[in-house]
Amino acid sequence: MPAMVKRRNSACPSEDCRGTSPPQRYVARRLADAGVEAEWAKTARRCSYCGCVYSISGSAKVVRGHLDNEVLGLGWRPKRV
């Protein structure tokens, strides 16, 4: 019998993150404070490990940027396109 692979649906979608569970939902208020008024920001999540901010669109997680990242610094840093 093949080994079961545990899917982490709540895991951070950032390719650089090693965190396991980003449960925070308070990021919407912090994004508003940073001047982000996009519709996705109302339901955004933030990884507590790497600071990745993402939204969920259907079954996909879309990385929007970083908030308070140790390497990038404090504050909002939108994802580069």
A tleap script that builds the chain and sets N, CA, C and O, in Angstrom:
source leaprc.protein.ff14SB
mol = sequence {
  NMET PRO ALA MET VAL LYS ARG ARG ASN SER
  ALA CYS PRO SER GLU ASP CYS ARG GLY THR
  SER PRO PRO GLN ARG TYR VAL ALA ARG ARG
  LEU ALA ASP ALA GLY VAL GLU ALA GLU TRP
  ALA LYS THR ALA ARG ARG CYS SER TYR CYS
  GLY CYS VAL TYR SER ILE SER GLY SER ALA
  LYS VAL VAL ARG GLY HIE LEU ASP ASN GLU
  VAL LEU GLY LEU GLY TRP ARG PRO LYS ARG
  CVAL
}
set mol.1.N position { 0.841 -1.180 0.000 }
set mol.1.CA position { 0.000 0.000 0.000 }
set mol.1.C position { 0.889 1.247 0.000 }
set mol.1.O position { 1.788 1.352 0.834 }
set mol.2.N position { 0.657 2.196 -0.921 }
set mol.2.CA position { 1.496 3.401 -0.973 }
set mol.2.C position { 1.257 4.282 0.250 }
set mol.2.O position { 0.172 4.302 0.832 }
set mol.3.N position { 2.300 5.000 0.611 }
set mol.3.CA position { 2.203 5.915 1.752 }
set mol.3.C position { 1.225 7.030 1.429 }
set mol.3.O position { 1.166 7.522 0.302 }
set mol.4.N position { 0.466 7.415 2.431 }
set mol.4.CA position { -0.496 8.508 2.268 }
set mol.4.C position { 0.254 9.835 2.369 }
set mol.4.O position { 1.076 10.029 3.264 }
set mol.5.N position { -0.030 10.713 1.471 }
set mol.5.CA position { 0.561 12.047 1.504 }
set mol.5.C position { -0.484 12.982 2.079 }
set mol.5.O position { -1.588 13.112 1.550 }
set mol.6.N position { -0.114 13.629 3.169 }
set mol.6.CA position { -1.043 14.554 3.805 }
set mol.6.C position { -1.056 15.869 3.038 }
set mol.6.O position { -0.015 16.502 2.859 }
set mol.7.N position { -2.237 16.276 2.586 }
set mol.7.CA position { -2.380 17.555 1.890 }
set mol.7.C position { -2.617 18.628 2.928 }
set mol.7.O position { -3.429 18.458 3.838 }
set mol.8.N position { -1.913 19.721 2.791 }
set mol.8.CA position { -2.058 20.824 3.736 }
set mol.8.C position { -2.811 21.948 3.048 }
set mol.8.O position { -2.199 22.897 2.558 }
set mol.9.N position { -4.119 21.850 3.009 }
set mol.9.CA position { -4.928 22.859 2.325 }
set mol.9.C position { -4.774 24.248 2.929 }
set mol.9.O position { -4.940 25.248 2.231 }
set mol.10.N position { -4.461 24.321 4.217 }
set mol.10.CA position { -4.329 25.629 4.850 }
set mol.10.C position { -2.892 26.128 4.839 }
set mol.10.O position { -2.603 27.178 5.412 }
set mol.11.N position { -1.992 25.402 4.205 }
set mol.11.CA position { -0.589 25.793 4.200 }
set mol.11.C position { -0.361 27.027 3.330 }
set mol.11.O position { -1.099 27.288 2.380 }
set mol.12.N position { 0.652 27.755 3.674 }
set mol.12.CA position { 1.033 28.962 2.940 }
set mol.12.C position { 1.381 28.611 1.502 }
set mol.12.O position { 2.107 27.644 1.272 }
set mol.13.N position { 0.889 29.364 0.533 }
set mol.13.CA position { 1.180 29.064 -0.869 }
set mol.13.C position { 2.506 29.631 -1.371 }
set mol.13.O position { 2.897 29.368 -2.508 }
set mol.14.N position { 3.199 30.401 -0.540 }
set mol.14.CA position { 4.461 30.993 -0.976 }
set mol.14.C position { 5.494 29.901 -1.217 }
set mol.14.O position { 5.666 29.010 -0.386 }
set mol.15.N position { 6.177 29.967 -2.344 }
set mol.15.CA position { 7.187 28.970 -2.686 }
set mol.15.C position { 8.380 29.014 -1.732 }
set mol.15.O position { 9.094 28.019 -1.604 }
set mol.16.N position { 8.609 30.137 -1.064 }
set mol.16.CA position { 9.756 30.301 -0.190 }
set mol.16.C position { 9.484 29.973 1.276 }
set mol.16.O position { 10.407 30.004 2.090 }
set mol.17.N position { 8.254 29.665 1.625 }
set mol.17.CA position { 7.874 29.484 3.019 }
set mol.17.C position { 8.038 28.044 3.484 }
set mol.17.O position { 7.783 27.099 2.738 }
set mol.18.N position { 8.467 27.899 4.727 }
set mol.18.CA position { 8.567 26.570 5.329 }
set mol.18.C position { 7.577 26.413 6.478 }
set mol.18.O position { 7.621 25.422 7.208 }
set mol.19.N position { 6.698 27.373 6.637 }
set mol.19.CA position { 5.696 27.315 7.692 }
set mol.19.C position { 4.647 26.254 7.402 }
set mol.19.O position { 4.527 25.782 6.271 }
set mol.20.N position { 3.892 25.882 8.422 }
set mol.20.CA position { 2.925 24.814 8.231 }
set mol.20.C position { 1.476 25.240 8.324 }
set mol.20.O position { 0.615 24.609 7.711 }
set mol.21.N position { 1.184 26.273 9.060 }
set mol.21.CA position { -0.226 26.628 9.214 }
set mol.21.C position { -0.416 28.117 9.474 }
set mol.21.O position { -0.158 28.579 10.585 }
set mol.22.N position { -0.859 28.876 8.481 }
set mol.22.CA position { -1.090 30.322 8.676 }
set mol.22.C position { -2.555 30.631 8.984 }
set mol.22.O position { -3.313 30.954 8.069 }
set mol.23.N position { -2.969 30.541 10.237 }
set mol.23.CA position { -4.389 30.695 10.555 }
set mol.23.C position { -4.893 32.135 10.657 }
set mol.23.O position { -6.100 32.343 10.784 }
set mol.24.N position { -4.014 33.130 10.606 }
set mol.24.CA position { -4.447 34.503 10.843 }
set mol.24.C position { -5.407 35.020 9.781 }
set mol.24.O position { -5.230 34.787 8.585 }
set mol.25.N position { -6.410 35.717 10.246 }
set mol.25.CA position { -7.336 36.387 9.350 }
set mol.25.C position { -7.408 37.878 9.664 }
set mol.25.O position { -8.154 38.623 9.029 }
set mol.26.N position { -6.631 38.297 10.641 }
set mol.26.CA position { -6.648 39.709 11.052 }
set mol.26.C position { -5.975 40.614 10.038 }
set mol.26.O position { -6.029 41.836 10.172 }
set mol.27.N position { -5.353 40.047 9.042 }
set mol.27.CA position { -4.558 40.816 8.096 }
set mol.27.C position { -5.385 41.823 7.301 }
set mol.27.O position { -4.834 42.817 6.826 }
set mol.28.N position { -6.682 41.600 7.143 }
set mol.28.CA position { -7.524 42.537 6.388 }
set mol.28.C position { -7.456 43.944 6.980 }
set mol.28.O position { -7.359 44.927 6.245 }
set mol.29.N position { -7.507 44.034 8.281 }
set mol.29.CA position { -7.443 45.345 8.932 }
set mol.29.C position { -6.071 45.978 8.742 }
set mol.29.O position { -5.971 47.183 8.510 }
set mol.30.N position { -5.025 45.184 8.838 }
set mol.30.CA position { -3.672 45.703 8.675 }
set mol.30.C position { -3.413 46.142 7.246 }
set mol.30.O position { -2.706 47.122 7.013 }
set mol.31.N position { -3.985 45.417 6.282 }
set mol.31.CA position { -3.844 45.830 4.884 }
set mol.31.C position { -4.573 47.147 4.639 }
set mol.31.O position { -4.072 48.016 3.925 }
set mol.32.N position { -5.748 47.290 5.230 }
set mol.32.CA position { -6.488 48.547 5.094 }
set mol.32.C position { -5.677 49.704 5.672 }
set mol.32.O position { -5.645 50.793 5.101 }
set mol.33.N position { -5.019 49.461 6.811 }
set mol.33.CA position { -4.161 50.484 7.412 }
set mol.33.C position { -2.993 50.854 6.495 }
set mol.33.O position { -2.498 51.981 6.524 }
set mol.34.N position { -2.558 49.874 5.672 }
set mol.34.CA position { -1.450 50.113 4.746 }
set mol.34.C position { -1.924 50.718 3.427 }
set mol.34.O position { -1.115 50.982 2.538 }
set mol.35.N position { -3.249 50.941 3.297 }
set mol.35.CA position { -3.784 51.572 2.097 }
set mol.35.C position { -4.238 50.614 1.014 }
set mol.35.O position { -4.560 51.046 -0.093 }
set mol.36.N position { -4.272 49.318 1.311 }
set mol.36.CA position { -4.725 48.326 0.326 }
set mol.36.C position { -6.240 48.224 0.436 }
set mol.36.O position { -6.765 47.801 1.466 }
set mol.37.N position { -6.946 48.614 -0.627 }
set mol.37.CA position { -8.408 48.624 -0.592 }
set mol.37.C position { -9.031 47.655 -1.584 }
set mol.37.O position { -10.236 47.721 -1.828 }
set mol.38.N position { -8.244 46.761 -2.158 }
set mol.38.CA position { -8.767 45.794 -3.124 }
set mol.38.C position { -9.757 44.842 -2.451 }
set mol.38.O position { -9.671 44.598 -1.248 }
set mol.39.N position { -10.680 44.316 -3.219 }
set mol.39.CA position { -11.698 43.400 -2.698 }
set mol.39.C position { -11.072 42.165 -2.047 }
set mol.39.O position { -11.568 41.692 -1.024 }
set mol.40.N position { -9.992 41.638 -2.625 }
set mol.40.CA position { -9.360 40.434 -2.082 }
set mol.40.C position { -8.811 40.663 -0.678 }
set mol.40.O position { -8.682 39.711 0.092 }
set mol.41.N position { -8.489 41.898 -0.334 }
set mol.41.CA position { -7.883 42.191 0.966 }
set mol.41.C position { -8.832 41.921 2.130 }
set mol.41.O position { -8.384 41.711 3.257 }
set mol.42.N position { -10.132 41.925 1.868 }
set mol.42.CA position { -11.113 41.688 2.935 }
set mol.42.C position { -11.062 40.275 3.482 }
set mol.42.O position { -11.433 40.044 4.633 }
set mol.43.N position { -10.609 39.327 2.678 }
set mol.43.CA position { -10.538 37.938 3.123 }
set mol.43.C position { -9.118 37.387 3.048 }
set mol.43.O position { -8.921 36.172 3.050 }
set mol.44.N position { -8.142 38.266 2.983 }
set mol.44.CA position { -6.747 37.842 2.861 }
set mol.44.C position { -6.279 37.121 4.115 }
set mol.44.O position { -6.804 37.327 5.210 }
set mol.45.N position { -5.283 36.275 3.926 }
set mol.45.CA position { -4.646 35.571 5.034 }
set mol.45.C position { -3.162 35.877 5.000 }
set mol.45.O position { -2.606 36.205 3.953 }
set mol.46.N position { -2.530 35.766 6.151 }
set mol.46.CA position { -1.087 36.019 6.254 }
set mol.46.C position { -0.414 34.852 6.952 }
set mol.46.O position { -0.868 34.397 8.002 }
set mol.47.N position { 0.663 34.375 6.366 }
set mol.47.CA position { 1.440 33.299 6.961 }
set mol.47.C position { 2.247 33.869 8.122 }
set mol.47.O position { 2.975 34.847 7.955 }
set mol.48.N position { 2.120 33.260 9.290 }
set mol.48.CA position { 2.845 33.748 10.461 }
set mol.48.C position { 4.332 33.444 10.379 }
set mol.48.O position { 5.120 34.027 11.124 }
set mol.49.N position { 4.729 32.551 9.498 }
set mol.49.CA position { 6.140 32.190 9.382 }
set mol.49.C position { 6.904 33.150 8.466 }
set mol.49.O position { 7.949 33.677 8.850 }
set mol.50.N position { 6.385 33.378 7.257 }
set mol.50.CA position { 7.139 34.187 6.286 }
set mol.50.C position { 6.498 35.534 5.971 }
set mol.50.O position { 7.112 36.358 5.293 }
set mol.51.N position { 5.281 35.776 6.447 }
set mol.51.CA position { 4.624 37.050 6.183 }
set mol.51.C position { 3.929 37.127 4.840 }
set mol.51.O position { 3.460 38.195 4.449 }
set mol.52.N position { 3.855 36.020 4.128 }
set mol.52.CA position { 3.179 35.973 2.827 }
set mol.52.C position { 1.696 36.287 3.007 }
set mol.52.O position { 1.029 35.694 3.855 }
set mol.53.N position { 1.189 37.211 2.216 }
set mol.53.CA position { -0.235 37.548 2.230 }
set mol.53.C position { -0.846 36.951 0.974 }
set mol.53.O position { -0.351 37.165 -0.132 }
set mol.54.N position { -1.931 36.197 1.155 }
set mol.54.CA position { -2.566 35.543 0.016 }
set mol.54.C position { -4.074 35.570 0.149 }
set mol.54.O position { -4.625 35.739 1.237 }
set mol.55.N position { -4.716 35.402 -0.978 }
set mol.55.CA position { -6.170 35.288 -1.000 }
set mol.55.C position { -6.517 33.967 -1.669 }
set mol.55.O position { -5.708 33.386 -2.391 }
set mol.56.N position { -7.724 33.511 -1.417 }
set mol.56.CA position { -8.177 32.255 -2.001 }
set mol.56.C position { -9.196 32.582 -3.078 }
set mol.56.O position { -10.202 33.245 -2.824 }
set mol.57.N position { -8.920 32.108 -4.279 }
set mol.57.CA position { -9.793 32.326 -5.424 }
set mol.57.C position { -10.204 30.961 -5.957 }
set mol.57.O position { -9.435 30.303 -6.659 }
set mol.58.N position { -11.411 30.542 -5.624 }
set mol.58.CA position { -11.843 29.192 -5.981 }
set mol.58.C position { -11.028 28.197 -5.183 }
set mol.58.O position { -11.067 28.214 -3.953 }
set mol.59.N position { -10.296 27.337 -5.849 }
set mol.59.CA position { -9.431 26.384 -5.152 }
set mol.59.C position { -7.963 26.810 -5.196 }
set mol.59.O position { -7.089 26.093 -4.707 }
set mol.60.N position { -7.697 27.973 -5.782 }
set mol.60.CA position { -6.318 28.452 -5.896 }
set mol.60.C position { -6.001 29.494 -4.835 }
set mol.60.O position { -6.855 30.295 -4.457 }
set mol.61.N position { -4.763 29.471 -4.361 }
set mol.61.CA position { -4.267 30.478 -3.434 }
set mol.61.C position { -3.377 31.425 -4.223 }
set mol.61.O position { -2.437 30.997 -4.893 }
set mol.62.N position { -3.680 32.714 -4.139 }
set mol.62.CA position { -2.967 33.715 -4.923 }
set mol.62.C position { -2.125 34.578 -3.983 }
set mol.62.O position { -2.661 35.273 -3.120 }
set mol.63.N position { -0.805 34.527 -4.159 }
set mol.63.CA position { 0.100 35.333 -3.341 }
set mol.63.C position { -0.003 36.775 -3.806 }
set mol.63.O position { 0.180 37.076 -4.986 }
set mol.64.N position { -0.305 37.680 -2.846 }
set mol.64.CA position { -0.476 39.105 -3.162 }
set mol.64.C position { 0.727 39.946 -2.770 }
set mol.64.O position { 0.947 41.019 -3.330 }
set mol.65.N position { 1.507 39.463 -1.810 }
set mol.65.CA position { 2.679 40.199 -1.346 }
set mol.65.C position { 3.110 39.697 0.009 }
set mol.65.O position { 2.799 38.569 0.391 }
set mol.66.N position { 3.838 40.548 0.749 }
set mol.66.CA position { 4.301 40.198 2.088 }
set mol.66.C position { 4.021 41.345 3.046 }
set mol.66.O position { 4.068 42.516 2.670 }
set mol.67.N position { 3.733 40.990 4.276 }
set mol.67.CA position { 3.464 41.967 5.325 }
set mol.67.C position { 4.328 41.612 6.530 }
set mol.67.O position { 4.215 40.517 7.080 }
set mol.68.N position { 5.181 42.533 6.933 }
set mol.68.CA position { 6.063 42.338 8.087 }
set mol.68.C position { 6.927 41.092 7.935 }
set mol.68.O position { 6.861 40.173 8.752 }
set mol.69.N position { 7.729 41.074 6.891 }
set mol.69.CA position { 8.646 39.974 6.610 }
set mol.69.C position { 10.012 40.320 7.182 }
set mol.69.O position { 10.450 41.465 7.070 }
set mol.70.N position { 10.700 39.349 7.798 }
set mol.70.CA position { 12.002 39.618 8.416 }
set mol.70.C position { 13.044 40.099 7.404 }
set mol.70.O position { 13.876 40.945 7.732 }
set mol.71.N position { 13.008 39.580 6.201 }
set mol.71.CA position { 13.988 39.956 5.185 }
set mol.71.C position { 13.595 41.258 4.485 }
set mol.71.O position { 14.437 42.132 4.276 }
set mol.72.N position { 12.318 41.384 4.125 }
set mol.72.CA position { 11.848 42.555 3.384 }
set mol.72.C position { 11.572 43.753 4.283 }
set mol.72.O position { 11.522 44.887 3.806 }
set mol.73.N position { 11.394 43.515 5.569 }
set mol.73.CA position { 11.137 44.594 6.519 }
set mol.73.C position { 9.681 44.704 6.915 }
set mol.73.O position { 8.829 43.973 6.410 }
set mol.74.N position { 9.405 45.619 7.820 }
set mol.74.CA position { 8.045 45.835 8.292 }
set mol.74.C position { 7.220 46.566 7.250 }
set mol.74.O position { 7.758 47.310 6.430 }
set mol.75.N position { 5.913 46.351 7.283 }
set mol.75.CA position { 5.025 47.025 6.357 }
set mol.75.C position { 4.626 46.141 5.199 }
set mol.75.O position { 5.026 44.979 5.118 }
set mol.76.N position { 3.837 46.697 4.307 }
set mol.76.CA position { 3.273 45.987 3.162 }
set mol.76.C position { 4.215 46.067 1.973 }
set mol.76.O position { 4.687 47.146 1.616 }
set mol.77.N position { 4.487 44.917 1.360 }
set mol.77.CA position { 5.291 44.829 0.144 }
set mol.77.C position { 4.505 44.024 -0.891 }
set mol.77.O position { 4.454 42.798 -0.798 }
set mol.78.N position { 3.887 44.691 -1.880 }
set mol.78.CA position { 3.120 43.950 -2.883 }
set mol.78.C position { 4.026 43.037 -3.711 }
set mol.78.O position { 5.215 43.305 -3.885 }
set mol.79.N position { 3.440 41.967 -4.210 }
set mol.79.CA position { 4.202 41.035 -5.041 }
set mol.79.C position { 4.602 41.722 -6.334 }
set mol.79.O position { 3.804 42.428 -6.950 }
set mol.80.N position { 5.839 41.508 -6.736 }
set mol.80.CA position { 6.308 42.055 -8.007 }
set mol.80.C position { 5.723 41.244 -9.142 }
set mol.80.O position { 5.656 40.016 -9.073 }
set mol.81.N position { 5.307 41.922 -10.170 }
set mol.81.CA position { 4.693 41.235 -11.324 }
set mol.81.C position { 5.722 40.910 -12.368 }
set mol.81.O position { 5.390 40.334 -13.404 }
savepdb mol mol.pdb
quit
